Amino acid sequence: MNPSAVEATGRLRPWDPGNESDNAGNGAEITPGELEAWVQHALARQQALIESLLRATGPRTAENTLRPYDEAIATLSAAGSQTALLDSVYPVKAVRDMARSLTQKVAEAGTALSLNQDVYRALESMDLESEDAVTRHYAKQTLLNFRLAGVDRDQETRDRLRELSDRAIALSLLFGKNVQESRKRVEVSSGAELEGLPPDYLKNHPPDEHGRIALTTDYPDMQPVMTFADNPDLRARMFHAYNTRAYPENRQVLLDLLRVRQEVAKILGFDCWADLATANQMMRSAANMQTLIADLEQASRQGAEKEYAMVLEFARKRHPGLTGIKSSDRGYWYEQYRREAFDFDSQSVRPYFPYSQVEKGVMETAARLFQVRFERWEGARVWHPSVSAWAVYEGEHLSGRFYLDMHPREGKDKWFSAAPLIPGIGGRQLPEAALICNFPGGGDDGLGLMQYSDVLTFFHEFGHLMHEVLGGRQLWAGVSGIATEGDFVEVPSQMLEEFFHDPKLLGSFARHYQTGEPIAEKLVESMNRASAFGRADWVRTQLFYTSYALDVHRLPIEDLDPDTLLEQGYRRLMPYEWAPGNRMYASFTHLTGYSSNYYTYLFDKVIALDFFSQFDREDLLEPSVAMRYRKAVLDPGGSKPGTELIQEFLGRAQNMDAFARWVGVEFESPRGAEEENA
C-alpha cells in the first residue's frame, strides 16, 4: 500500500492504536479526544489537498486537478464513514456521541467543498479529451453533483444552501440517534403467553424472580413473536412497541427535515425534493417514479387480493366470524397458512441454520461464485470483542478487508446494513467495509438459530460487501465500490439473495445443529414454495414504503401530516386492518438515507431478477456466468453508468419478464424511467 494513502487520515482507522498489543482483536478502546484528533487530522489533510489543487499552474489536467480533488474526497469519505460506523456500533456512549458530532463536522466539510466555486471552475476547465472513459465519466458526474448542490448560484444563495444542508445533516443524525437509542421492552407475565415460540427462544428468555419475562424490540426478539406467537395480544403489544420507537420525538424531527429539503429544492429550481434527489439517478424524475409506482400497483393488485383472500378464508376456519386480518397478525397468519397449504413450518428449518454455519456457508458460496478466498485478519483491531475481521484474497493478491458485527447489543444500531469504510484506489489503497447486523447469536444466545428470512438477509448484505470490495480497485476513489447511482446500489445485494433458494447450495452448509444431517432437498423445495406465496403482498408492502417516502418529499410541507399520510397510504395499498397508533415513520431511517428514493428496492429487484435469470439453475456456481457477472457488474464499481452495466451483462436493456414470473403475474413493463434508459 502506498504510504501516502495512509497519510490521508493519519491512521486509516480510528480504532487502530498505531501499534500491536497483547489484546489486539479483543476490542480497541478509543477516547472521545483521540477520535476528535483523528478527524481533525483528516480534515486538515483534506484542506491541504484542496489548496494544492487551487495552487496548480499550467493547463488543468486530471493529474494536477482531479487527482488532488479525488484524494480529498477519499479522505472525507474515510473519515465520515468511520465516524458514522462508530456512532452506530461503539459500546461507549460518550464515544458514540462524539462520533455523531464528528460525522456532522465531516459532512459539513463536504458541503463546503460542494459549494466551492474555485474548485468547480478548476474541475470544469480540465482538458479531458485524451483521458479514458472512466475519468471522463467521473468528471462529468462530479460536475453535475456540484451544480445540483448549487455551486453556480450567487454567494448569498450558496450561504443559505450551506446553512440548510448543515441543518439537514444535523436533523438526519438526530433522527437516527433517536431510533438507535429507543429500545423498547414488552413484558410478559407468564410463559403461557409465549406459546408457539421455538424452544430455544423460550430458553433464551427465562422469567425473573417474579415470573416476568422481558422481551425487547430488537429484531431477534421481535421477529419470532410476530411470526410464531399464538397470543394475539402479545403480537399486538410487540407491533405497537416496535412501530412507536422514537415517537414522538422523531415526528417533529422529520417535519423539520422535510421543511429544509423542500426549501433546498425550491432554491435550486425543482418542484419538489424528489425531483432534485432523482436528477442524478437512473430514475431521473419524480414523475417517472410515480409511473413506476402506478404500474406496479396495478400489476400487483389482483395477486395481492387473491393472496389475502386465501389467508383470510383460512383464518376464518380457525376463528369463525373474523372480519379481517389485523396488521399485527399478518406475519402469524401467513406462517399458519403456509404450514397447512405447503406443509411447511418455518420453525422446521431453523435447526439447520445456526449462525456460525450460516456465516461459513454464505462466505463459501461467495468465495466459489466470485473466485476469491476469505481469511481471518489476524491481529486486526476491532471496536468490540464480538466483531471479526477478514481479508479477501484473489490467489495470493490481497484485494480488501471487511468486518462482521452481526449480533445486537445495547446502544448498537438496530438494523441491517453494509458500511463502506475506506474507498479502494487501484494500486494505492485497499477497500474496507463492514456489515452491521442484528442476527440471533452472540452473548447468551450463542447458538443463534436463524429464520430462513434471516439467512436471506445475510446473503443480501454480503452482496453489498462483495460489490464494495470487488469494485474497489478503480483509478478514482469517487467511483470506487458501490459508488454507482443510488438506484443501482440494491441490484447486487438482491441478486445474491436468489442463491439462497438453491437446494444443492443450501445442502452444502445447512446442517442440523444436533445431528449434523444436511437439510433435505424436499424440505428446501417446500420452503421455496411456501416463501413464494406472498410475493404480490411483498410488492404491495414495498409500494407502501415507496409511496410514503415519495409523498412526504413531494407534498407541500404546510399540508403534510405524517400520521394521516401514513394511515391513508396503508389503507390504499394494504388489505390489513389499520392499527391505530402505528407511527412507523418515526423509525423509518430510510427517510433520512434514501430520502424520497426508497423506490430503489423495487426498481432494482426488477434488474436483479433479470440478472439472476442468466444463471444456470442446475449449477448456479458455474464459473463462466458467475465471472461474466462479476466482471460486467461488480468489478467496475461506479466507473460506468448503471445502464451500461446492465447492457454489458445482459446484452440488452433490462425488461420485466423475470420479475413477472417471480411475482406470478403478467403485465406490461413500467413506463417512464425504463423507456428513458433503453
NUTI-573079 format. One line per 2 residues: number of its first residue (from 0); their letters; for each residue x, y, z of C-alpha. Coordinates in steps of 0.02 Angstrom, whole numbers, always signed. Example, Ala and Ser with C-alpha at 12.3 -4.5 7.8 and 13.67 -1.06 7.14 Angstrom:
<pts>
0	as	+615/-225/+390 | +684/-53/+357
</pts>
This chain:
<pts>
0	mn	+0/+0/+0 | +64/+172/-44
2	ps	+116/+262/+118 | +40/+425/+53
4	av	-131/+343/+58 | -108/+304/+242
6	ea	-59/+484/+274 | -227/+541/+205
8	tg	-306/+519/+376 | -155/+482/+486
10	rl	-204/+306/+537 | -333/+239/+416
12	rp	-442/+175/+559 | -476/+273/+719
14	wd	-490/+111/+819 | -312/+62/+772
16	pg	-189/+118/+906 | -43/+128/+786
18	ne	+44/-23/+862 | +2/-202/+907
20	sd	-36/-250/+1085 | -71/-408/+1184
22	na	-259/-386/+1171 | -264/-348/+986
24	gn	-430/-402/+915 | -517/-403/+1084
26	ga	-594/-232/+1067 | -493/-73/+1043
28	ei	-526/+67/+1165 | -549/+242/+1095
30	tp	-572/+402/+1192 | -678/+545/+1127
32	ge	-523/+654/+1123 | -424/+530/+1019
34	le	-566/+515/+895 | -581/+703/+881
36	aw	-394/+721/+850 | -403/+587/+714
38	vq	-543/+680/+624 | -456/+848/+640
40	ha	-303/+772/+558 | -411/+706/+416
42	la	-495/+875/+390 | -327/+962/+387
44	rq	-265/+837/+258 | -419/+866/+152
46	qa	-397/+1054/+159 | -214/+1041/+112
48	li	-259/+938/-41 | -387/+1066/-98
50	es	-261/+1206/-75 | -135/+1111/-181
52	ll	-267/+1090/-315 | -301/+1276/-320
54	ra	-114/+1319/-324 | -82/+1211/-476
56	tg	-12/+1306/-625 | -23/+1275/-810
58	pr	-165/+1187/-902 | -290/+1097/-793
60	ta	-270/+909/-810 | -336/+755/-724
62	en	-171/+733/-634 | -149/+909/-564
64	tl	-334/+942/-530 | -443/+787/-523
66	rp	-312/+685/-428 | -297/+802/-276
68	yd	-486/+827/-278 | -512/+638/-276
70	ea	-387/+616/-134 | -481/+749/-37
72	ia	-644/+656/-69 | -563/+492/-15
74	tl	-505/+573/+146 | -677/+643/+185
76	sa	-758/+479/+138 | -648/+376/+253
78	ag	-668/+498/+398 | -857/+515/+379
80	sq	-889/+329/+352 | -788/+277/+503
82	ta	-859/+406/+622 | -1033/+355/+563
84	ll	-987/+174/+597 | -929/+212/+774
86	ds	-1089/+311/+803 | -1185/+152/+755
88	vy	-1085/+20/+847 | -965/+81/+980
90	pv	-1009/+15/+1154 | -968/+177/+1248
92	ka	-1100/+313/+1235 | -976/+457/+1254
94	vr	-881/+394/+1102 | -1042/+370/+1003
96	dm	-1095/+547/+1044 | -926/+616/+991
98	ar	-931/+510/+832 | -1102/+581/+789
100	sl	-1040/+758/+813 | -887/+724/+707
102	tq	-990/+640/+571 | -1086/+803/+558
104	kv	-924/+902/+552 | -854/+795/+410
106	ae	-1019/+808/+315 | -1016/+997/+335
108	ag	-841/+999/+260 | -910/+901/+114
110	ta	-1049/+1028/+92 | -925/+1171/+94
112	ls	-822/+1084/-40 | -976/+1054/-149
114	ln	-1011/+1242/-147 | -832/+1297/-180
116	qd	-837/+1390/-345 | -648/+1396/-364
118	vy	-637/+1207/-356 | -784/+1191/-475
120	ra	-706/+1308/-603 | -542/+1214/-592
122	le	-628/+1048/-623 | -736/+1122/-760
124	sm	-584/+1188/-854 | -494/+1020/-864
126	dl	-447/+957/-1036 | -506/+776/-1034
128	es	-508/+734/-1220 | -358/+619/-1204
130	ed	-418/+538/-1042 | -501/+367/-1029
132	av	-689/+342/-1021 | -690/+311/-833
134	tr	-604/+477/-797 | -722/+570/-912
136	hy	-873/+486/-830 | -809/+531/-657
138	ak	-778/+712/-705 | -950/+727/-786
140	qt	-1039/+657/-633 | -936/+765/-516
142	ll	-980/+925/-609 | -1164/+876/-612
144	nf	-1163/+848/-424 | -1080/+1016/-397
146	rl	-1219/+1101/-495 | -1353/+1003/-402
148	ag	-1277/+1067/-241 | -1296/+1247/-305
150	vd	-1114/+1292/-338 | -1163/+1403/-485
152	rd	-1275/+1516/-378 | -1228/+1685/-304
154	qe	-1140/+1699/-136 | -1297/+1739/-37
156	tr	-1388/+1588/-108 | -1239/+1474/-79
158	dr	-1228/+1532/+101 | -1412/+1490/+126
160	lr	-1390/+1319/+43 | -1243/+1281/+155
162	el	-1343/+1331/+308 | -1488/+1221/+254
164	sd	-1375/+1074/+212 | -1290/+1082/+381
166	ra	-1460/+1087/+464 | -1519/+935/+364
168	ia	-1363/+839/+416 | -1394/+877/+600
170	ls	-1578/+827/+589 | -1538/+664/+498
172	ll	-1411/+617/+630 | -1533/+659/+769
174	fg	-1668/+554/+686 | -1550/+405/+679
176	kn	-1491/+431/+858 | -1669/+429/+923
178	vq	-1704/+264/+834 | -1541/+185/+890
180	es	-1570/+228/+1072 | -1756/+187/+1077
182	rk	-1751/+5/+1129 | -1923/-34/+1199
184	rv	-1974/-179/+1310 | -2128/-288/+1310
186	ev	-2161/-375/+1475 | -2239/-549/+1478
188	ss	-2321/-604/+1640 | -2310/-792/+1611
190	ga	-2236/-921/+1496 | -2410/-963/+1433
192	el	-2409/-801/+1334 | -2260/-867/+1235
194	eg	-2346/-1021/+1167 | -2299/-1056/+987
196	lp	-2123/-986/+1003 | -1974/-1102/+972
198	pd	-1894/-1194/+1121 | -1727/-1103/+1100
200	yl	-1818/-935/+1106 | -1901/-986/+1270
202	kn	-1735/-1046/+1339 | -1653/-879/+1298
204	hp	-1794/-782/+1385 | -1810/-856/+1560
206	pd	-1926/-775/+1687 | -1855/-666/+1826
208	eh	-1883/-698/+2011 | -2060/-628/+1994
210	gr	-2104/-741/+1847 | -2100/-598/+1722
212	ia	-2013/-611/+1553 | -1942/-457/+1467
214	lt	-1937/-450/+1277 | -1861/-308/+1178
216	td	-1896/-229/+1009 | -1726/-289/+947
218	yp	-1751/-389/+788 | -1707/-563/+859
220	dm	-1838/-537/+995 | -1970/-451/+889
222	qp	-1974/-556/+730 | -2010/-727/+809
224	vm	-2153/-651/+910 | -2234/-580/+755
226	tf	-2213/-745/+661 | -2243/-881/+790
228	ad	-2328/-817/+948 | -2504/-888/+963
230	np	-2558/-748/+1080 | -2635/-605/+976
232	dl	-2622/-483/+1122 | -2434/-513/+1133
234	ra	-2417/-488/+946 | -2516/-326/+957
236	rm	-2411/-260/+1101 | -2248/-302/+1011
238	fh	-2313/-224/+850 | -2357/-64/+940
240	ay	-2192/-56/+1034 | -2090/-88/+877
242	nt	-2186/+39/+773 | -2181/+178/+902
244	ra	-1993/+178/+927 | -1927/+356/+928
246	yp	-2104/+427/+936 | -2150/+564/+974
248	en	-1977/+644/+964 | -1945/+598/+782
250	rq	-2111/+666/+720 | -2052/+845/+734
252	vl	-1875/+800/+680 | -1946/+727/+519
254	ld	-2056/+878/+486 | -1910/+995/+513
256	ll	-1802/+891/+395 | -1935/+890/+260
258	rv	-1956/+1077/+275 | -1769/+1102/+250
260	rq	-1764/+986/+100 | -1913/+1071/+21
262	ev	-1830/+1241/+34 | -1669/+1174/-43
264	ak	-1765/+1102/-190 | -1858/+1265/-220
266	il	-1698/+1367/-214 | -1621/+1253/-345
268	gf	-1773/+1268/-459 | -1854/+1098/-430
270	dc	-2038/+1074/-396 | -2002/+958/-250
272	wa	-1860/+868/-162 | -1898/+705/-255
274	dl	-1858/+789/-422 | -1691/+850/-353
276	at	-1650/+682/-273 | -1677/+587/-436
278	an	-1591/+712/-553 | -1427/+613/-549
280	qm	-1508/+441/-537 | -1566/+316/-668
282	mr	-1747/+362/-624 | -1720/+545/-674
284	sa	-1880/+620/-603 | -2019/+605/-475
286	an	-2142/+586/-621 | -2052/+429/-679
288	mq	-2056/+366/-501 | -2244/+394/-491
290	tl	-2264/+299/-655 | -2166/+152/-586
292	ia	-2272/+151/-429 | -2435/+160/-527
294	dl	-2386/+20/-645 | -2329/-96/-506
296	eq	-2481/-53/-401 | -2597/-102/-542
298	as	-2496/-257/-586 | -2488/-324/-408
300	rq	-2666/-283/-353 | -2752/-440/-415
302	ga	-2618/-557/-348 | -2613/-473/-179
304	ek	-2802/-475/-162 | -2804/-660/-205
306	ey	-2667/-699/-77 | -2757/-602/+58
308	am	-2924/-686/+22 | -2843/-857/+36
310	vl	-2761/-817/+204 | -2919/-736/+272
312	ef	-3025/-886/+223 | -2900/-999/+311
314	ar	-2901/-890/+468 | -3091/-891/+472
316	kr	-3091/-1080/+482 | -3000/-1064/+647
318	hp	-3090/-907/+705 | -3266/-901/+631
320	gl	-3334/-727/+618 | -3163/-648/+585
322	tg	-3194/-496/+476 | -3015/-458/+429
324	ik	-2832/-483/+472 | -2751/-355/+585
326	ss	-2584/-277/+542 | -2508/-359/+695
328	dr	-2572/-531/+644 | -2511/-530/+465
330	gy	-2347/-625/+490 | -2429/-752/+604
332	wy	-2571/-796/+486 | -2457/-808/+335
334	eq	-2349/-930/+435 | -2502/-1032/+486
336	yr	-2568/-1036/+308 | -2402/-1093/+238
338	re	-2396/-1234/+364 | -2560/-1303/+301
340	af	-2556/-1258/+117 | -2375/-1304/+84
342	df	-2340/-1425/+226 | -2202/-1309/+284
344	ds	-2171/-1247/+461 | -2034/-1115/+454
346	qs	-1976/-1172/+626 | -1927/-1337/+545
348	vr	-1779/-1259/+454 | -1711/-1157/+600
350	py	-1609/-1303/+671 | -1515/-1308/+505
352	fp	-1467/-1125/+517 | -1361/-1094/+673
354	ys	-1273/-929/+647 | -1095/-997/+636
356	qv	-1141/-1119/+497 | -1234/-986/+401
358	ek	-1087/-867/+409 | -971/-1002/+346
360	gv	-1094/-1055/+210 | -1126/-880/+143
362	me	-940/-845/+134 | -902/-1011/+49
364	ta	-1039/-976/-79 | -969/-803/-116
366	ar	-792/-871/-125 | -839/-1001/-255
368	lf	-952/-883/-352 | -828/-740/-365
370	qv	-668/-845/-359 | -594/-766/-204
372	rf	-549/-832/-33 | -576/-761/+142
374	er	-451/-775/+283 | -463/-712/+461
376	we	-368/-550/+478 | -257/-597/+622
378	ga	-207/-458/+740 | -338/-338/+675
380	rv	-404/-212/+799 | -593/-208/+817
382	wh	-716/-97/+911 | -800/-239/+1008
384	ps	-744/-416/+1055 | -888/-494/+956
386	vs	-827/-417/+793 | -724/-522/+672
388	aw	-606/-456/+538 | -572/-536/+370
390	av	-456/-516/+221 | -508/-550/+40
392	ye	-381/-634/-74 | -376/-674/-259
394	ge	-240/-804/-269 | -101/-727/-166
396	hl	-159/-549/-200 | -241/-456/-57
398	sg	-394/-368/-128 | -479/-292/+25
400	rf	-537/-315/+204 | -701/-317/+298
402	yl	-776/-329/+472 | -927/-427/+532
404	dm	-1026/-352/+677 | -1175/-468/+671
406	hp	-1270/-475/+837 | -1371/-349/+938
408	re	-1310/-262/+1094 | -1361/-111/+1197
410	gk	-1329/+53/+1107 | -1294/-26/+938
412	dk	-1391/+16/+780 | -1542/-100/+768
414	wf	-1549/-134/+582 | -1450/-224/+446
416	sa	-1330/-132/+333 | -1165/-135/+239
418	ap	-1049/+10/+279 | -906/+64/+163
420	li	-760/+118/+272 | -609/+152/+162
422	pg	-631/+181/-25 | -517/+75/-132
424	ig	-400/+159/-256 | -312/+45/-380
426	gr	-129/+25/-333 | -144/+150/-191
428	ql	-269/+98/-58 | -365/-61/-17
430	pe	-554/-54/+5 | -627/-92/+176
432	aa	-807/-114/+231 | -914/-184/+372
434	li	-1078/-274/+394 | -1184/-210/+538
436	cn	-1322/-336/+575 | -1433/-397/+716
438	fp	-1447/-584/+691 | -1479/-709/+830
440	gg	-1321/-772/+913 | -1183/-696/+1017
442	gd	-1196/-663/+1203 | -1315/-780/+1295
444	dg	-1389/-842/+1130 | -1228/-917/+1067
446	lg	-1313/-1045/+954 | -1416/-916/+859
448	lm	-1541/-1020/+762 | -1595/-911/+617
450	qy	-1760/-899/+524 | -1745/-926/+337
452	sd	-1782/-741/+312 | -1628/-703/+417
454	vl	-1520/-810/+304 | -1592/-721/+153
456	tf	-1543/-555/+233 | -1366/-619/+262
458	fh	-1349/-659/+76 | -1419/-486/+36
460	ef	-1296/-391/+145 | -1149/-496/+87
462	gh	-1194/-448/-91 | -1165/-266/-42
464	lm	-999/-314/+38 | -936/-402/-118
466	he	-988/-254/-226 | -888/-136/-115
468	vl	-731/-244/-110 | -725/-313/-287
470	gg	-775/-146/-362 | -646/-57/-254
472	rq	-498/-55/-372 | -541/+95/-478
474	lw	-421/+231/-529 | -527/+355/-431
476	ag	-600/+342/-256 | -754/+437/-311
478	vs	-812/+293/-422 | -746/+151/-315
480	gi	-850/+10/-241 | -1036/+45/-225
482	at	-1018/+225/-287 | -1142/+192/-426
484	eg	-1303/+287/-449 | -1400/+267/-288
486	df	-1539/+173/-376 | -1420/+38/-437
488	ve	-1348/+1/-264 | -1476/-133/-217
490	vp	-1452/-237/-376 | -1301/-344/-322
492	sq	-1374/-374/-149 | -1545/-427/-213
494	ml	-1466/-535/-348 | -1365/-633/-220
496	ee	-1523/-663/-117 | -1586/-780/-252
498	ff	-1444/-903/-222 | -1520/-944/-52
500	hd	-1660/-1042/-134 | -1549/-1172/-218
502	pk	-1566/-1343/-132 | -1393/-1402/-184
504	ll	-1310/-1245/-123 | -1403/-1246/+43
506	gs	-1362/-1430/+65 | -1178/-1384/+65
508	fa	-1189/-1292/+231 | -1361/-1307/+310
510	rh	-1341/-1449/+434 | -1444/-1491/+587
512	yq	-1352/-1421/+737 | -1385/-1580/+840
514	tg	-1374/-1722/+713 | -1261/-1648/+580
516	ep	-1383/-1706/+445 | -1388/-1593/+291
518	ia	-1553/-1508/+253 | -1659/-1618/+140
520	ek	-1691/-1560/-37 | -1877/-1594/-10
522	lv	-1880/-1477/+140 | -1793/-1340/+40
524	es	-1918/-1361/-101 | -2062/-1346/+23
526	mn	-1981/-1191/+96 | -1964/-1115/-77
528	ra	-2145/-1150/-123 | -2205/-1079/+42
530	sa	-2096/-924/+35 | -2152/-890/-144
532	fg	-2328/-869/-80 | -2347/-687/-32
534	ra	-2236/-607/-162 | -2376/-495/-226
536	dw	-2404/-445/-45 | -2217/-405/-31
538	vr	-2230/-293/-184 | -2378/-202/-105
540	tq	-2281/-178/+56 | -2134/-106/-40
542	lf	-2253/+7/-134 | -2323/+68/+31
544	yt	-2149/+115/+92 | -2102/+186/-78
546	sy	-2259/+292/-92 | -2240/+360/+83
548	al	-2058/+408/+53 | -2108/+496/-108
550	dv	-2263/+582/-40 | -2180/+660/+113
552	hr	-2049/+733/-5 | -2174/+788/-137
554	lp	-2320/+866/-44 | -2311/+1046/+21
556	ie	-2249/+1044/+199 | -2390/+1156/+259
558	dl	-2515/+1021/+207 | -2416/+874/+274
560	dp	-2472/+770/+422 | -2358/+617/+432
562	dt	-2485/+519/+535 | -2632/+548/+418
564	ll	-2524/+514/+266 | -2463/+351/+341
566	eq	-2639/+289/+377 | -2706/+343/+207
568	gy	-2563/+257/+116 | -2584/+99/+217
570	rr	-2771/+90/+185 | -2744/+123/+0
572	lm	-2611/-9/-30 | -2628/-139/+108
574	py	-2777/-254/+142 | -2745/-274/+328
576	ew	-2837/-182/+465 | -2750/-21/+510
578	ap	-2678/-20/+685 | -2717/+145/+773
580	gn	-2561/+219/+849 | -2444/+150/+715
582	rm	-2303/+278/+698 | -2190/+176/+586
584	ya	-2119/+332/+504 | -2034/+383/+667
586	sf	-1912/+238/+650 | -1907/+228/+459
588	th	-1724/+276/+443 | -1728/+258/+253
590	lt	-1816/+427/+255 | -1650/+505/+305
592	gy	-1541/+392/+197 | -1632/+359/+34
594	ss	-1747/+509/+69 | -1879/+506/-69
596	ny	-1791/+367/-163 | -1848/+211/-72
598	yt	-1913/+154/-242 | -1736/+88/-266
600	yl	-1780/-81/-189 | -1921/-116/-312
602	fd	-1831/-39/-461 | -1675/-141/-426
604	kv	-1774/-301/-391 | -1827/-298/-574
606	ia	-1645/-283/-630 | -1582/-411/-503
608	ld	-1705/-544/-558 | -1663/-510/-740
610	ff	-1480/-536/-696 | -1516/-695/-599
612	sq	-1611/-766/-746 | -1446/-778/-839
614	fd	-1376/-907/-716 | -1393/-1095/-745
616	re	-1521/-1159/-618 | -1439/-1331/-624
618	dl	-1271/-1257/-573 | -1283/-1082/-504
620	le	-1098/-1075/-466 | -1048/-1120/-644
622	ps	-895/-1010/-665 | -920/-938/-840
624	va	-1082/-846/-800 | -1027/-802/-623
626	mr	-866/-722/-682 | -953/-636/-827
628	yr	-1071/-559/-699 | -929/-511/-585
630	ka	-828/-429/-723 | -977/-339/-800
632	vl	-1068/-282/-642 | -962/-292/-484
634	dp	-784/-258/-539 | -824/-90/-624
636	gg	-894/-18/-462 | -962/+154/-504
638	sk	-845/+182/-652 | -988/+167/-778
640	pg	-1171/+219/-780 | -1291/+87/-717
642	te	-1373/+72/-889 | -1204/+23/-963
644	li	-1176/-109/-829 | -1347/-183/-869
646	qe	-1316/-180/-1056 | -1144/-260/-1041
648	fl	-1205/-407/-936 | -1373/-439/-1019
650	gr	-1327/-384/-1195 | -1487/-281/-1193
652	aq	-1588/-162/-1084 | -1674/-241/-935
654	nm	-1854/-299/-951 | -1991/-355/-833
656	da	-2007/-536/-889 | -1910/-616/-746
658	fa	-1996/-505/-619 | -2167/-551/-690
660	rw	-2127/-735/-674 | -2062/-708/-497
662	vg	-2215/-617/-435 | -2332/-732/-529
664	ve	-2421/-603/-638 | -2412/-544/-817
666	fe	-2405/-359/-853 | -2326/-229/-965
668	sp	-2158/-153/-920 | -2162/+7/-816
670	rg	-2156/+162/-920 | -2050/+315/-890
672	ae	-1879/+275/-823 | -1856/+112/-918
674	ee	-1904/+190/-1084 | -1791/+337/-1047
676	na	-1645/+222/-1007 | -1672/+100/-1150
</pts>
